[in-house]
Amino acid sequence: MEPQSTFPDDANGDVLRRLQSHGDDLSRSRDIDFTVIFPDEQAARGFAEILKNDGYRVTVEMTECNKELPWDALVVRHMVPTHEGIGSFENELETVASRFGGRNDGWGCISQTEN
């Protein structure tokens, strides 16, 4: 069994530690869902169009999880879940989202265990 990796003490590191502690093989690539939230449908769809043109799968829906930013854009990227890779992609998303009054609201994925 490999020794536990150490991740930075931040939200992404916490998620990666949790996945690893539940037996996730973090060396395996998988679809990761990144949620970006927006003030209105037009902003969410403008953001989604840019990401779709870059080749990503993106869905838009009103979830009202955040009352000020009720529209969600879910961006799917297939990748290995590394702290650096997730942080870098979140920065890219934030750069585009900020042009539409949006911001990142987390990420998630299905655990990949050795079988």
ABEGO torsion letter per residue (X at the ends): XBBBBBBBBBAAAAAAAAAAAAGBBAABBBBBBBBBBBABAAAAAAAAAAAAAAGBBBBBBBAGABAABABBBBBBBBBBBBAAAAAAAAAAAAAAAAAAGBBBAEBBBBBBBBX
